[in-house]
């Protein structure tokens, strides 16, 4: 599949459909001699989890429509956007292309933890700053310092607060069954390592860890096994699609136990798939779309107009990431000259090391491991919406 760059100049733009690739915002600035400021973006716009990528793309366009009004340092901005299809090999090849062929200043993405694990080392080798606005598997950025960053909370930073809130609401939970998607890198480590360690520390018995895989459609056998064990609570470590269908099956088989979902389920799409069965499910993420703050509400309302649904966690993180890149390019002496590409990349990397930025996801900075320091928010499904658990 051929991917197509997305170019947004510093004044006006128009939307056009690009066959087989993405819907791109583009325009020509007549008579401009400015060099493009090129930023690479890797999204899963087709294939598994494409809903994540499509909605991150909406947030990306919203950010760029603001940035395009002035450009970056007055220069035209060219987002070089490629569709990874959620495939590791494709993500590796496209990362190399962005670094060596497109000569971008920095890369945003990829989306999934599996993709991120294999592309971050490529960016380190190419000495190019790379920042994922989604991947939540612990340790991904830490292993690829100093060029790799994660503008998302790692699951081990969030799940402790989630389990605490869940147990506070359900004090009689003394045993659990975990249902884990073992094909996805992020959900596998959540289900087999992160959640069990937190539960063990709190004296909760894990009766069994029952596996399924991304793209499975029938979860009757797994839920039947969980039902036979009769735990006090159930944890589902899955993405929104499989997680939604697992929770539907749990309620279909008559299980009444309280349910906790992994970060990948903290999406509106999960609520749509699970339907009424989602009621009471608890998740955690660093963004609450119903926050009444004026800045956040404005972002959410505009996103709703375009997507017919509220933005999710990763949409807000994508939006903030692009504005952080703008800030770093504008305030750290980036020249955007061909001869200075290596130095410019290093200046952007250094900026992220010390950045303090407040966006729609709140205050953001990065720790020594390259992980964003964000405030996790526990949410609970109520009436088909995510509600802030007070």
C-alpha positions in Angstrom: 0.0 0.0 0.0 1.5 3.4 -1.0 1.3 6.1 1.7 1.0 9.7 0.9 2.5 12.7 2.8 0.1 15.3 4.3 1.2 18.9 3.7 -0.2 21.8 5.6 1.2 25.2 4.7 1.2 28.3 6.7 -1.9 30.0 5.5 -4.8 28.1 3.8 -5.6 24.5 3.0 -8.1 22.3 1.4 -9.2 18.7 2.0 -8.9 16.1 -0.6 -9.2 12.3 -0.6 -6.0 10.4 -1.5 -6.9 7.0 -2.9 -5.5 4.1 -0.9 -3.9 6.3 1.7 -5.3 9.0 4.0 -7.6 12.0 3.7 -5.0 14.8 3.5 -5.1 18.5 4.2 -3.0 20.3 1.6 -2.4 23.5 -0.3 0.2 25.5 -2.2 1.6 28.7 -1.0 2.2 30.7 -4.1 5.7 32.1 -4.5 7.0 30.7 -1.2 10.7 30.0 -1.0 10.5 28.6 2.5 11.7 25.1 3.2 9.1 22.8 4.6 9.3 21.9 8.2 8.8 18.1 8.0 7.5 16.0 10.8 6.8 12.3 10.3 3.6 10.6 11.6 2.9 6.9 11.8 -0.7 5.8 12.2 -2.7 2.6 11.8 -5.2 4.0 9.3 -6.1 0.5 8.0 -5.9 -3.0 9.4 -6.2 -3.9 13.1 -7.2 -1.1 15.4 -7.7 1.3 12.5 -10.4 3.1 14.5 -7.6 4.3 16.8 -5.6 5.7 13.9 -8.6 7.3 12.1 -9.5 9.2 15.3 -5.9 10.2 16.0 -5.8 11.5 12.5 -8.8 13.8 13.2 -7.0 15.2 16.3 -3.9 15.6 14.2 -5.8 17.7 11.6 -7.4 19.8 14.3 -4.0 20.7 15.7 -2.6 21.4 12.3 -5.4 23.7 11.4 -4.3 25.9 14.3 -0.6 25.6 13.6 -1.1 26.3 9.9 -2.4 29.8 10.7 1.1 31.0 11.5 3.2 28.0 10.4 6.1 27.1 12.6 8.6 29.9 12.7 6.5 31.3 9.9 7.4 28.4 7.7 5.2 25.9 5.9 4.6 22.6 7.8 4.7 19.3 6.0 3.3 16.3 7.9 4.6 13.2 6.2 1.9 10.7 7.3 2.2 6.9 6.7 -0.2 4.1 7.4 1.5 1.3 9.3 -1.6 -0.9 9.1 -0.6 -1.9 12.7 2.1 -4.1 11.3 5.5 -4.2 12.9 7.5 -4.8 9.7 5.7 -2.0 7.9 6.3 0.3 10.9 10.1 -0.5 10.7 10.3 0.2 7.0 8.4 3.5 7.2 10.4 4.7 10.1 13.6 4.2 8.1 12.0 6.0 5.2 11.0 9.0 7.3 14.6 9.3 8.7 16.6 8.6 5.6 14.4 9.5 2.6 12.0 12.2 3.9 14.6 13.6 6.4 12.0 14.6 8.9 13.0 16.6 12.1 11.0 14.2 14.3 8.6 11.3 14.3 5.2 11.0 16.1 4.1 7.4 16.5 3.7 4.6 16.0 0.5 3.6 17.8 0.7 0.1 19.2 3.3 -1.1 21.7 4.4 -3.9 19.4 5.2 -1.4 16.6 6.8 0.9 19.1 9.2 -1.7 20.5 10.6 -2.4 17.0 10.7 1.2 15.6 12.2 3.0 18.6 15.6 1.3 18.1 15.5 2.3 14.5 15.0 6.0 15.5 17.8 5.7 18.1 20.2 4.4 15.4 19.2 7.2 13.1 19.5 9.8 16.0 16.0 11.1 15.3 13.6 12.1 18.1 10.5 9.8 18.1 7.5 10.1 20.4 4.5 7.8 20.7 1.2 9.3 21.8 -0.3 6.0 22.7 1.9 2.9 23.4 1.5 1.9 27.0 3.8 -1.1 27.5 6.2 -0.4 30.4 9.8 0.2 29.6 9.5 1.0 25.9 11.0 4.5 26.1 13.5 3.6 28.9 15.2 1.0 26.6 15.7 3.5 23.9 17.1 6.6 25.5 17.9 9.3 24.7 15.9 9.7 21.5 12.7 8.0 22.4 9.8 9.5 24.3 6.3 8.3 25.3 3.6 11.0 25.7 1.3 8.5 27.3 1.1 6.9 30.7 2.6 3.4 30.9 0.1 0.9 32.2 2.2 0.2 35.4 1.8 3.9 36.2 -2.0 3.8 35.9 -3.2 0.4 36.9 -2.3 0.7 40.5 -4.6 3.7 40.9 -7.3 1.8 39.0 -7.1 -1.3 41.2 -7.2 0.8 44.3 -10.4 2.6 43.2 -11.9 -0.7 42.1 -11.2 -2.4 45.4 -12.5 0.6 47.3 -15.8 0.3 45.5 -15.8 -3.5 45.7 -14.2 -4.4 49.1 -15.4 -8.0 49.0 -13.2 -8.8 46.0 -10.6 -11.3 47.3 -10.1 -13.4 44.1 -10.0 -12.6 40.4 -9.8 -14.2 37.0 -7.8 -12.3 34.3 -8.7 -12.7 30.6 -5.7 -11.6 28.5 -5.2 -10.8 24.8 -1.8 -12.5 24.4 -1.3 -11.4 20.8 -1.0 -7.7 21.5 2.3 -6.8 23.2 0.7 -4.2 25.5 -2.3 -6.2 26.7 -0.1 -9.3 27.2 2.2 -7.6 29.6 -0.7 -6.0 31.4 -2.5 -9.2 31.8 0.4 -11.5 32.6 2.7 -9.1 34.6 1.4 -5.7 35.5 -2.1 -6.6 36.9 -0.9 -9.8 38.7 1.9 -7.9 40.5 -0.5 -5.2 41.7 -3.1 -7.7 42.8 -0.5 -9.9 44.6 0.8 -6.8 46.5 -2.8 -6.2 47.7 -3.4 -9.8 48.7 -5.8 -10.6 45.9 -5.7 -14.1 44.5 -5.4 -14.6 40.8 -7.3 -17.9 40.2 -6.4 -18.2 36.5 -5.1 -16.2 33.5 -7.3 -17.2 30.5 -5.9 -16.2 27.1 -7.5 -15.0 23.9 -6.1 -13.2 20.8 -6.6 -10.0 18.9 -9.2 -10.6 16.1 -10.9 -13.5 18.0 -14.7 -13.3 17.6 -15.9 -16.1 19.9 -15.2 -15.8 23.6 -17.7 -18.3 25.0 -15.2 -20.9 26.0 -13.0 -18.4 27.9 -15.9 -16.9 29.8 -17.4 -20.3 30.6 -14.1 -21.3 32.2 -14.1 -18.1 34.2 -17.7 -18.8 35.3 -16.7 -22.2 36.6 -14.0 -20.7 38.7 -16.5 -18.2 40.2 -14.1 -15.4 41.1 -15.1 -12.3 43.1 -14.0 -10.0 40.2 -12.9 -10.1 36.6 -10.1 -8.2 34.8 -10.0 -8.0 31.0 -6.7 -7.1 29.5 -7.7 -6.3 25.9 -8.2 -3.7 23.3 -11.6 -2.0 22.8 -12.9 -4.4 20.1 -12.1 -7.8 21.8 -12.6 -6.3 25.2 -16.1 -5.1 24.3 -17.0 -8.5 23.1 -15.5 -10.3 26.1 -17.6 -8.1 28.5 -20.7 -8.7 26.4 -20.1 -12.5 26.7 -19.5 -12.1 30.5 -22.9 -10.5 31.0 -24.6 -12.8 28.4 -23.5 -15.8 30.5 -25.0 -14.2 33.6 -21.8 -13.3 35.5 -22.5 -10.3 37.8 -18.9 -9.8 39.0 -17.4 -6.3 38.8 -15.1 -5.8 35.8 -11.9 -3.9 35.3 -10.6 -3.1 31.8 -7.1 -2.4 30.5 -6.2 1.0 29.0 -7.0 -0.2 25.5 -10.6 -0.5 26.5 -10.8 3.2 27.7 -12.3 4.2 24.4 -15.8 5.2 23.4 -15.7 2.4 20.9 -15.6 -0.1 23.7 -18.9 1.3 25.1 -20.5 1.0 21.7 -19.4 -2.6 21.2 -20.2 -3.8 24.8 -23.5 -1.9 24.8 -25.5 -2.2 28.1 -23.0 -4.9 29.3 -20.4 -2.1 29.7 -22.3 -0.7 32.7 -20.0 -0.5 35.7 -16.8 -1.4 33.9 -13.8 0.6 35.3 -10.8 1.8 33.3 -8.1 4.5 33.7 -6.6 7.0 31.4 -5.0 10.5 31.6 -7.9 12.3 29.8 -11.5 12.7 30.7 -13.6 14.0 27.7 -16.4 15.4 30.0 -14.0 17.7 31.9 -15.8 21.1 32.2 -12.5 23.0 31.7 -13.1 25.5 28.9 -10.0 24.6 26.9 -10.8 20.9 27.1 -14.5 21.3 26.4 -13.7 23.4 23.3 -11.4 20.6 22.0 -14.0 17.9 22.8 -16.9 19.8 21.1 -14.9 20.4 17.9 -13.8 16.7 17.8 -17.4 15.5 18.3 -18.5 17.6 15.3 -15.9 15.8 13.1 -16.0 12.2 14.5 -19.6 12.0 15.8 -18.1 10.7 19.1 -16.0 12.2 21.9 -12.2 12.1 21.7 -10.4 9.3 23.4 -7.2 9.3 25.4 -4.9 8.8 22.5 -6.6 11.5 20.4 -6.0 14.1 23.1 -2.3 12.9 23.4 -1.8 13.3 19.6 -3.2 16.8 19.7 -0.9 17.8 22.5 2.2 16.1 21.0 2.0 18.2 17.9 1.9 21.5 19.8 4.8 20.4 21.9 6.8 19.8 18.8 5.9 23.3 17.6 7.1 24.7 20.8 10.4 22.8 20.7 11.1 23.8 17.0 10.3 27.5 17.7 12.2 28.0 20.9 15.4 26.0 20.6 17.2 27.4 17.6 16.1 24.9 15.0 17.2 26.3 11.6 15.5 23.7 9.4 18.5 23.8 7.0 19.6 20.6 5.3 23.1 21.0 6.6 21.8 21.4 10.2 19.4 18.3 10.2 21.4 16.3 12.7 21.9 19.3 15.0 18.2 20.3 14.7 17.1 16.7 15.6 19.3 16.9 18.7 17.9 20.3 19.7 14.3 18.9 19.6 15.4 15.8 21.6 17.0 18.1 24.2 13.8 20.2 24.3 11.6 17.2 25.2 14.0 16.3 28.0 13.1 19.6 29.8 9.7 20.6 28.4 6.9 21.8 30.6 3.7 22.1 28.5 0.0 22.3 29.5 -2.4 20.9 27.0 -5.8 19.3 26.9 -4.5 16.4 28.8 -3.2 18.7 31.5 0.5 19.5 32.5 3.0 17.4 30.7 6.7 16.8 31.3 9.0 13.8 30.8 11.0 11.9 33.4 14.5 10.5 33.0 13.0 7.3 31.4 11.4 9.4 28.6 7.9 8.8 30.0 5.4 11.6 30.2 4.4 12.5 33.8 0.6 12.8 33.6 -2.2 12.5 36.1 -4.3 9.3 35.6 -8.1 9.5 35.9 -10.3 6.5 36.9 -13.5 6.3 34.8 -16.5 4.1 35.1 -19.1 3.2 32.4 -22.5 4.7 33.3 -25.4 5.0 30.9 -23.2 4.4 27.9 -20.7 7.1 28.8 -17.4 7.3 30.7 -18.0 9.0 34.0 -15.3 10.4 36.3 -15.1 8.3 39.4 -15.1 10.8 42.3 
